[in-house]
């Protein structure tokens, strides 16, 4: 097999390519040409082994991402197998670039299909590594001119804004509060690990699109029930995964205001099977939880390009 390090992957994977690949993955799932299995978790004494599996016959691969989270950190890898022979093709470091780019790409895909075409201001809550990729993804699909970002640690936030302004060539400013980040934004990115809402419905304005990418467990919530209720359209990456993990929507489901089966998947919208935004004044929401099929399609292209450039180490 070929082992690819994070440094190898950075040489061959761009955000624009990742968005196209994630879109292809979601459309293939929507049309029954690919299979995704909701994440499974093995929990033990503040540690968890997490597995995301998928199969993509049309590109000749199947595989999974495994990440093991401990109090001291997380180790993550993607494994690709030949779909027909079962041969192990590659193991890839998924601790940074592959993971953050793929996760950001999902929000880029949702923004492409759900945000207003003229959207040019981003409000973001969260300024970590995933925050950088979320902002980069939105900028790849909309003519963004300004981003207003909030995070709890001021020193970290200011550094993030300086780095992203230089990287994306747009105005990136440190907001004084979460509310200040959201007010006046066309697109709102949420990328935190918060167990209590960081976005309140009273802050929202007509026409906004929200990418909620941090709440991938039932005990986490990035937005309150009022914010979800104000959304004319709520899309998910997978209904099966949302049912297992979407803490943002669980209160509405328990109150009988929302049903998992009725939620459109972003792949269905991208494939034209379900409607997306139908009016400029609508507020839309995308709940991004993370799917193995995203990892598999992106990793397959990474492997192809790495072979062309003779990157990696044969094992």
C-alpha positions as semicolon CSV with decimal commas, in nm:
position;residue;x (nm);y (nm);z (nm)
1;X;0,000;0,000;0,000
2;X;0,095;0,366;-0,028
3;X;0,126;0,572;0,290
4;X;0,058;0,946;0,247
5;X;0,155;1,198;0,513
6;X;-0,016;1,528;0,579
7;X;0,266;1,702;0,389
8;X;0,204;1,480;0,087
9;X;-0,169;1,552;0,094
10;X;-0,120;1,928;0,115
11;X;0,064;1,916;-0,218
12;X;-0,229;1,766;-0,409
13;X;-0,555;1,875;-0,241
14;X;-0,711;2,221;-0,284
15;X;-1,036;2,349;-0,139
16;X;-1,199;2,400;-0,478
17;X;-1,119;2,042;-0,578
18;X;-1,248;1,913;-0,244
19;X;-1,581;2,093;-0,289
20;X;-1,627;1,935;-0,633
21;X;-1,540;1,591;-0,497
22;X;-1,770;1,621;-0,195
23;X;-2,052;1,728;-0,427
24;X;-1,990;1,425;-0,646
25;X;-1,998;1,203;-0,338
26;X;-2,328;1,341;-0,212
27;X;-2,495;1,326;-0,552
28;X;-2,379;0,965;-0,596
29;X;-2,535;0,875;-0,261
30;X;-2,859;1,054;-0,348
31;X;-2,881;0,865;-0,677
32;X;-2,798;0,527;-0,524
33;X;-2,455;0,498;-0,685
34;X;-2,264;0,506;-0,356
35;X;-2,323;0,382;-0,003
36;X;-2,252;0,559;0,326
37;X;-2,277;0,404;0,673
38;X;-2,349;0,636;0,969
39;X;-2,060;0,678;1,211
40;X;-2,012;0,414;1,479
41;X;-1,843;0,493;1,811
42;X;-1,674;0,264;2,062
43;X;-1,666;0,448;2,396
44;X;-1,439;0,360;2,688
45;X;-1,320;0,570;2,984
46;X;-1,316;0,916;2,818
47;X;-1,182;0,766;2,495
48;X;-1,361;0,685;2,171
49;X;-1,283;0,499;1,850
50;X;-1,491;0,642;1,566
51;X;-1,543;0,475;1,228
52;X;-1,698;0,624;0,912
53;X;-1,743;0,371;0,630
54;X;-1,845;0,406;0,266
55;X;-1,834;0,237;-0,073
56;X;-1,794;0,408;-0,411
57;X;-1,819;0,150;-0,693
58;X;-1,812;0,414;-0,968
59;X;-1,457;0,518;-0,872
60;X;-1,347;0,166;-0,778
61;X;-1,285;0,209;-0,407
62;X;-1,431;0,134;-0,068
63;X;-1,291;0,226;0,271
64;X;-1,322;0,404;0,598
65;X;-1,189;0,677;0,822
66;X;-1,092;0,581;1,176
67;X;-1,009;0,832;1,447
68;X;-0,926;0,758;1,808
69;X;-0,992;1,042;2,051
70;X;-0,821;1,049;2,392
71;X;-0,777;1,321;2,655
72;X;-0,431;1,389;2,512
73;X;-0,535;1,417;2,148
74;X;-0,674;1,242;1,841
75;X;-0,518;1,016;1,579
76;X;-0,701;0,987;1,246
77;X;-0,638;0,791;0,925
78;X;-0,824;0,706;0,605
79;X;-0,792;0,356;0,455
80;X;-0,874;0,290;0,088
81;X;-0,936;-0,056;-0,063
82;X;-0,978;-0,162;-0,424
83;X;-1,352;-0,217;-0,468
84;X;-1,318;-0,537;-0,675
85;X;-1,009;-0,711;-0,539
86;X;-1,013;-0,592;-0,178
87;X;-0,647;-0,494;-0,196
88;X;-0,547;-0,227;0,056
89;X;-0,443;0,067;-0,163
90;X;-0,353;0,341;0,080
91;X;-0,337;0,470;0,434
92;X;-0,353;0,848;0,471
93;X;-0,282;1,082;0,758
94;X;-0,615;1,252;0,834
95;X;-0,513;1,457;1,135
96;X;-0,508;1,794;0,962
97;X;-0,528;1,891;0,594
98;X;-0,739;1,603;0,462
99;X;-0,983;1,629;0,752
100;X;-1,023;2,005;0,772
101;X;-1,043;2,051;0,394
102;X;-1,308;1,780;0,351
103;X;-1,513;1,923;0,640
104;X;-1,491;2,276;0,503
105;X;-1,582;2,151;0,157
106;X;-1,919;2,024;0,282
107;X;-2,008;2,375;0,399
108;X;-1,883;2,511;0,068
109;X;-2,116;2,273;-0,114
110;X;-2,414;2,377;0,100
111;X;-2,329;2,744;0,054
112;X;-2,316;2,699;-0,324
113;X;-2,668;2,556;-0,331
114;X;-2,841;2,739;-0,043
115;X;-2,688;3,084;0,007
116;X;-2,798;3,384;-0,196
117;X;-2,580;3,432;-0,502
118;X;-2,482;3,787;-0,405
119;X;-2,384;3,695;-0,047
120;X;-2,062;3,878;0,038
121;X;-2,040;3,900;0,420
122;X;-1,962;3,602;0,643
123;X;-2,023;3,586;1,016
124;X;-1,838;3,304;1,189
125;X;-1,830;3,169;1,543
126;X;-1,516;2,960;1,591
127;X;-1,153;3,030;1,502
128;X;-0,970;2,698;1,517
129;X;-0,819;2,488;1,239
130;X;-1,163;2,387;1,117
131;X;-1,265;2,751;1,133
132;X;-1,001;2,835;0,876
133;X;-1,128;2,574;0,631
134;X;-1,492;2,673;0,684
135;X;-1,412;3,032;0,592
136;X;-1,195;2,930;0,297
137;X;-1,471;2,706;0,160
138;X;-1,734;2,979;0,166
139;X;-1,494;3,219;-0,004
140;X;-1,441;2,959;-0,279
141;X;-1,809;2,965;-0,384
142;X;-1,930;3,320;-0,311
143;X;-1,781;3,668;-0,374
144;X;-1,696;3,726;-0,009
145;X;-1,555;4,069;0,077
146;X;-1,571;4,068;0,458
147;X;-1,572;3,817;0,741
148;X;-1,655;3,900;1,102
149;X;-1,536;3,627;1,337
150;X;-1,588;3,563;1,706
151;X;-1,407;3,326;1,941
152;X;-1,377;3,326;2,320
153;X;-0,996;3,362;2,334
154;X;-0,922;3,713;2,212
155;X;-0,551;3,666;2,142
156;X;-0,619;3,357;1,933
157;X;-0,903;3,534;1,751
158;X;-0,692;3,834;1,652
159;X;-0,416;3,607;1,519
160;X;-0,672;3,405;1,324
161;X;-0,816;3,718;1,162
162;X;-0,473;3,843;1,059
163;X;-0,377;3,508;0,909
164;X;-0,704;3,457;0,721
165;X;-0,709;3,812;0,588
166;X;-0,365;3,759;0,436
167;X;-0,454;3,411;0,308
168;X;-0,793;3,494;0,152
169;X;-0,726;3,857;0,052
170;X;-1,046;3,981;0,217
171;X;-1,124;4,190;0,526
172;X;-1,138;3,958;0,829
173;X;-1,223;4,135;1,154
174;X;-1,251;4,023;1,516
175;X;-1,609;4,067;1,637
176;X;-1,673;4,176;1,995
177;X;-1,939;3,909;2,052
178;X;-2,112;3,617;1,884
179;X;-2,409;3,841;1,817
180;X;-2,189;4,103;1,653
181;X;-2,043;3,836;1,425
182;X;-2,389;3,730;1,308
183;X;-2,551;4,071;1,266
184;X;-2,523;4,195;0,907
185;X;-2,386;3,866;0,773
186;X;-2,524;3,691;0,464
187;X;-2,370;3,356;0,561
188;X;-2,315;3,232;0,917
189;X;-2,060;2,958;0,994
190;X;-2,075;2,775;1,326
191;X;-1,771;2,561;1,405
192;X;-1,747;2,502;1,780
193;X;-1,771;2,212;2,024
194;X;-2,022;2,389;2,242
195;X;-2,280;2,197;2,445
196;X;-2,496;2,510;2,474
197;X;-2,616;2,730;2,185
198;X;-2,377;2,995;2,057
199;X;-2,629;3,126;1,800
200;X;-2,967;3,261;1,907
201;X;-3,267;3,285;1,678
202;X;-3,333;3,647;1,774
203;X;-3,008;3,749;1,602
204;X;-3,105;3,612;1,261
205;X;-3,221;3,821;0,967
206;X;-3,415;3,726;0,650
207;X;-3,200;3,583;0,373
208;X;-2,921;3,440;0,585
209;X;-2,774;3,095;0,530
210;X;-2,625;2,900;0,824
211;X;-2,359;2,628;0,809
212;X;-2,362;2,441;1,141
213;X;-2,056;2,216;1,133
214;X;-1,952;2,163;1,494
215;X;-2,243;1,978;1,655
216;X;-2,185;1,613;1,564
217;X;-2,314;1,461;1,887
218;X;-2,654;1,465;2,053
219;X;-2,515;1,640;2,361
220;X;-2,379;1,932;2,155
221;X;-2,584;2,233;2,041
222;X;-2,461;2,530;1,842
223;X;-2,797;2,699;1,780
224;X;-3,108;2,734;1,990
225;X;-3,453;2,602;1,905
226;X;-3,574;2,946;1,794
227;X;-3,295;2,967;1,535
228;X;-3,392;2,629;1,392
229;X;-3,763;2,720;1,394
230;X;-3,693;3,036;1,192
231;X;-3,533;2,837;0,907
232;X;-3,756;2,785;0,605
233;X;-3,526;2,505;0,487
234;X;-3,313;2,270;0,696
235;X;-3,084;2,036;0,502
236;X;-2,855;1,765;0,640
237;X;-2,569;1,565;0,494
238;X;-2,745;1,237;0,585
239;X;-3,078;1,169;0,753
240;X;-2,940;0,854;0,914
241;X;-2,643;1,035;1,062
242;X;-2,855;1,333;1,169
243;X;-3,089;1,105;1,361
244;X;-2,791;0,966;1,554
245;X;-2,592;1,284;1,610
246;X;-2,768;1,615;1,543
247;X;-2,809;1,780;1,882
248;X;-2,916;2,106;1,715
249;X;-3,235;1,953;1,577
250;X;-3,317;1,703;1,851
251;X;-3,531;1,949;2,057
252;X;-3,753;2,020;1,755
253;X;-3,793;1,651;1,680
254;X;-3,883;1,576;2,040
255;X;-4,141;1,858;2,033
256;X;-4,298;1,714;1,719
257;X;-4,203;2,018;1,510
258;X;-3,962;1,831;1,283
259;X;-3,929;1,478;1,151
260;X;-3,597;1,321;1,054
261;X;-3,750;1,151;0,748
262;X;-3,869;1,484;0,607
263;X;-3,528;1,651;0,603
264;X;-3,370;1,693;0,258
265;X;-3,013;1,577;0,216
266;X;-2,770;1,817;0,051
267;X;-2,696;1,555;-0,218
268;X;-3,065;1,547;-0,313
269;X;-3,063;1,925;-0,348
270;X;-2,740;1,922;-0,550
271;X;-2,885;1,651;-0,778
272;X;-3,206;1,849;-0,836
273;X;-3,417;1,589;-0,658
274;X;-3,531;1,826;-0,381
275;X;-3,569;2,207;-0,387
276;X;-3,318;2,433;-0,220
277;X;-3,367;2,803;-0,148
278;X;-3,680;2,928;-0,325
279;X;-3,684;3,291;-0,210
280;X;-3,421;3,549;-0,115
281;X;-3,584;3,623;0,220
282;X;-3,571;3,262;0,342
283;X;-3,334;3,163;0,621
284;X;-3,164;2,832;0,539
285;X;-2,965;2,590;0,754
286;X;-2,722;2,312;0,671
287;X;-2,632;2,064;0,943
288;X;-2,291;1,917;0,859
289;X;-2,212;1,608;1,064
290;X;-1,945;1,436;0,854
291;X;-1,974;1,129;0,629
292;X;-1,736;0,855;0,526
293;X;-1,838;0,896;0,162
294;X;-1,686;1,246;0,168
295;X;-1,356;1,105;0,290
296;X;-1,356;0,825;0,032
297;X;-1,414;1,044;-0,275
298;X;-1,160;1,303;-0,165
299;X;-0,902;1,040;-0,065
300;X;-0,938;0,855;-0,397
301;X;-0,846;1,170;-0,589
302;X;-0,559;1,241;-0,348
303;X;-0,426;0,891;-0,412
304;X;-0,451;0,936;-0,790
305;X;-0,258;1,263;-0,784
306;X;-0,001;1,136;-0,535
307;X;0,079;0,846;-0,769
308;X;0,119;1,087;-1,061
309;X;0,368;1,295;-0,860
310;X;0,531;0,991;-0,701
311;X;0,453;1,109;-0,350
312;X;0,424;0,895;-0,039
313;X;0,593;0,579;0,083
314;X;0,524;0,227;-0,039
315;X;0,472;-0,022;0,241
